[in-house]
Amino acid sequence: MEKRPSLLRDLAHELRDALSPIRSATDLMRLRDFDAEVSRTMAQRIERGLEGALAAIDAFVMAEQYESDASALRLAPVALEELLQLTQRTVAPVLRERCTFAPCAHPATVSADAARSVQVLAAMLEHAAVTATAGEPIEVQCGGERARPDVRVCFAAELRGEEQDWFADYRARGGGSRLALRTARRLMALQGGELSLEGAAAPGQWQLIARFSPAGAVPAQRPTQPAVTPDSAPLRGAPREAAPRDGRGVQVIIVDDNAEVRRAYREGLGILGYRVSEAGDADAALRAVADAAPSVVLIDIHLPGMNGFQLAQALKARAGGAALRLVMLSGMTLDETMLQMSKNAGFDQCFDKARGPKALDALLRAPVG
């Protein structure tokens, strides 16, 4: 019987790897009686662990979607050069500095989902970076044949045996990558392309190659919206003023049926200068909004009774033309479907509730545009 990878088993492994340092960090803080310097260092370790856990969750959600064809890609003509430019803006600065992006010798227009293709190219760079020989540059080339334009990530590395099988499971090898190469290969196949790891002419030289279909080879569909990978997702609408720089004087209501979530955000935002009220369900939220006249309402979707989408619609209808900023507190991956549902319900922004009060403060201090 063929041994097939298990999404659940691999996810459990990735989460344990990411979360185990957090347990060690909390133990060490207690053992050192919460010494200030130790606590600062351990807080950084905890943040890295949480970032890794969140990245793993997003990567496995995408793997499940595309392995089962549950989320169709939307294809449109796009210049290969444009995909490379978008990728350069997506990857971390330290990785961008290590890479050399050669200009396209033969400009080509391909049929692709631009947002997902950028995720594929970024994952190729990240995976190459953690495997390439230390200090060696990574070169990115585009070209290929007219009938099969491609992007090549070229790097030096000593690969042996199983290390060459990069497409076997759902784990992301790249540091910070939210996309495993198995999923990246599936994404390329769904848009009529290919993804492979091949040896170059010189010994010890390797290439990750993404081959695309030229424009017109695959029927174009309605273009997709850009992929959302930041901590928060602005939804298009009329520009709104930012909150005061330190949050002082801003009335916020947080609506969530989880008391621990409400308490964590109430305490954090309170320290940052916000005036925070709580509601555990939609009925309580409607009463609180009528009493407090808040500037911002943070709304969880999975509420008892009336859900968060319905509550957002009700609040927008009651607000009329008055400025009321609605932020969805998401416990789910912010994919295109979720963003569209949020926009339709009247939300101004989406926020991953796992990011914490400091990230929410940064979101609230920025204007919505």
N, C-alpha and C positions, 0 to 999 in steps of 0.2 A: 504494500500500500504506500502511495506517495505521501511523504511527510509534508504537510502544508503549514505555513506559518499561521499563528493564531493572533488575531488582533488583540484580544483580551489579555493573553499571556504576555505578549510583548509590551502592551501598555502598562501592565502591572510591574514589569521589570523596569521600565523607564521611570515610572513614578517612584518606585522604591529607591532607585539610584538618585533621583533628584531630591527626595524628601529625607533620606536618611541623614544627611549632614545637618538638617534642621534639628532633629532630635539630639544629635551630639552637641550642637551649639547651645541649646537650652540647658542641657545637663552641665556644660562647662560654665555657663553664666551662673548657675546655682552653686556649683562647686567653688567658684571664685567670689561668691557672695555679691554678685552683680557689680563687680569692679567696673568703673566707667570705661577704661580703655578696652578691657576684655569685651564688655557689652557692645561697644562700637564695632569691634572687629567681628563679633558673632552676628551682629545685625546685618553686616554685609554678606556673611555666609548664608544667613537665612534668606536674604533677598535673592541671592544667586540660586538657591535651591527652589524658591518659589517660581522664579523666572523659568527655570528648567522644567518644572512640573507643568506650568501653563503652556510652554512651547510643545511639550509632549502631548498634552491634551489636544491642542489645535492640530498637530500633525496627524494624530490618529483619527480625529474627526474627518479630516480631508481624505485620509486613506479609506475610511469606511464609505464615504460618499462616492469616490471615484472607482473603487473596486466593484461596487454594486451598481454603478451607472445611475445612482440616485440623483445626481446633480449634473445636468447636461451642460456642456460648454457651449458658448456662443461665439461663433467664428465670424471674422471680418478681415478684410485686407489690412495689413499693417506692415510698415517698412521694417526690415530686419535691424537697420541702424537705430530706429526709434526704440525697439525692444532693448537694445544694448544700452541706450541712454537712460531708459527707465530703470534698468537693472543697476546701473552705476549709482543712481540716486537712492536705490532701495537698500543696498548692502551697507554694512557698518564702515565708517571711515577708515579704520585700521585695515580692513580687508581691501577696500578700494585703493588704498595707497600701495598695497602689495601687488596689485594687478596692473598689467599693461594692456590697454584696450587698443588693438590695431584697427585703423579705419577699414571699412568694408571695401575690398578691392572692386567688387562688382555689386553695386546696390541692388537689392532684391526686395520685392514685396511678397509676403507670405500670407497664407490663410491661417489665422490663429486667434485664440482667445488671448488678447494682449495681457490682461491681468494675470492669468494663470501661467502664461509663458514666462512672464517676468519672475514669478515664483520658482519656476523650473530653473531658469538661468541663475538666479540667486543661490538656489540650493546646490547647483553644480559648483559654483565658486566656493561656497562654504565647505562642501565636502572635499574639494581639492585642497583647500587651505589647511585642513587638519591632517591631511595625508602627505602633502608635498614635503620634500626634504627641507629642513629648517634653513631659512635664509634664502632659499631659491625663489625666484619670482614666478608668478603665474601669468601666462599670456592668454589673452582672449582674442580669437580671430573669427571673422565671419566670411563666408564665401560659399564654397561648394559648387556643385553643378547647377545650371539653371533649372533643371527639373527637380533638384533636391537641395535647396539652399540650407546652409547649416551654420551653427555657432560651435566653435571648438574651444574648450578650456584645456590648455596645455600646461603640464607640470612635470617635474622630476620627482620620482618616488621609487622606493624599493618595495615592490608588491610581490607577495608569494602566496601560492595556494588559495585558501579561502578568502584572503584579503581582496582578491580580484572579483569575487562574487558580491558586488555592491548592491545588487537588486533583489536579494533573497528575502529580506524581511521589511518590516514597517518602521524600523528605527532610523532616526536621522543621525548620521555620523557627524555632520557639520556642526561646529560649535555655534549655538544660537539658531540653527536652522529649524524651521517649523515644517519642513517637508523632507520625507525620506526619499531616496532615489527610486525605490520601488514605486512610490506614488507618482513621482515625477515622470517615470517611464510610462505609467498608465495615462497620465495627463497628455503626454505627447502622442500616444497611440490614439486617444480619443479625438485628437484633432488632425489625424492622418499623418503623424510624424513618427519619429523614432528617437530613442535615447540609448546610447551605448558607451562602454568604456573600452578603448582600443589602445594598443601599443603603437608608439610612433616609430620612425625609422631608427633613431638612435637608442641604444640600450638604456633602460632606466627612465625613458621618457614616455609619458602617457597622455591620452586625450579623452576627455568626456565630450561626446559629440551629440548635439541636439539637431536632428535633421527635420526640417519643416516641409510642408507641401506648399508649392507656389500658389499665389493668389489665383483663384479660378479653378484649381484642382479639386477643392472641396467647396460645396455650396455654402455661401456666406449666410450667416444668420444675424439677428439683431445684435449689435455690439453689447458686450457686458459692461457693467460699471467697474471701475478700478477695484482691485482686491483691497480689503481692509485688514491691515496687519498692525496698526498702531494700537496703543492702549485704549484709545477711544475713537469713536467714529462720528464726525459731524455729518448731519443730514442737510441737504441743500434747502435753503429757505431765505427769508428776508434777514439781512444782517441785524444782529442785536448787539447792544453794548456789553462790554465785558463787566464782570463784577469788580468792585473795588480791589485794589492790589492785594490787600491783606484779608479780604473777606469780611471786614468789619461792617456791621450794619445790614448784612444780607440775610434775609429770612429764608430758611430752607426747610422743607418738609421731606422726610424720608419715609417712603411707604414700602414696607416689606413685612412678610409674616414671620420672618426669622428674627427673634428678639436679639440674638447675638450680633447679627449683621447691623441691626439698627443701633445697638449700643456702640459698636466699634466705630461706625461713621459719626454718630452723635458726639462721641468723645473727641475723635480726631478733628472733625470740622469745628467743634467748639474751641479747641486749642488754637485753631487757625483763625478764629475771630468771627465765625458764622453763628447766627442764632438758629438753633435746630429744634424742630418739633418732630414727633414720631406718629406714625399710624400703622396699625397692623393689618388693615384691610381697606377696601375701597370706600366703604361707608364712612369709616373713621377719617379717611383722607378727605372726603368731600366736606365733612364738618370742619376739619382742621383748616382747609383752604379758605372756607368761608369766614372763619374766625381770625386767622393770622394774616391773610392776604400776602402770601409768600412771593418772592421773586423767582424761586426755583423749587420744583418738585421732582424728587428722585423716586422712580417707580419701578418696583420689581414686576415681572410679568406674571409669575405663577402665584397669584393671590387667591385666597378662598372667595367664593362667590364671584363677583365681578372681577375679571382678570385685568392685568395692567394695560392691555391695548384698549379695552372698553373704558377704563378709567381715564386714560389719556384723551380719548375722544370726548368724554363727558366734560373734562376740565377745559379743553379747548373751546367747546361749545359755550360753556358758562363764562369763559374769560372774554369772549367777544374780541374786541380789538385791543384789549389790555395786554401788556407784555407779561407773559408767563412762560418761563423756560422749563420745558419738560425734558428730563434726561432718563432714558431707560437704563435701569440697573440690570445688566445682563449676566446671567449665570451660564450662558450658552455661547458657543462660538459665533462671532459676528460675521456670518456669511451673507451673501447677497440677498437671499430670501428673507433672512431676519431683518436686514437693513430696510428692505422694501416694505415689509409689514410694519416696521416702526415708523417709517415716513408716512405711510398711509393712515396710521393711527394718530398722527399729529406730534410725534416726538421730534424734538429739535436735535438731539444727540443721543448716542448710545455709549454706554460705559461698562467695561468689564468690572464687575464688583470685586473680583479678586485682586484688582490693582491697588486698592487702598486709598485712604483719605488724601494723602499728598498728591497722588496722581489726579484725583477728582478735583482738588483745589486748583491745579494747573489747568484743567479743562474749564472750570467755571470762571477763571480769570481771563480766558481767551474769548474773543467774540465769536458768535456763530455766524457763518457766512455760507 
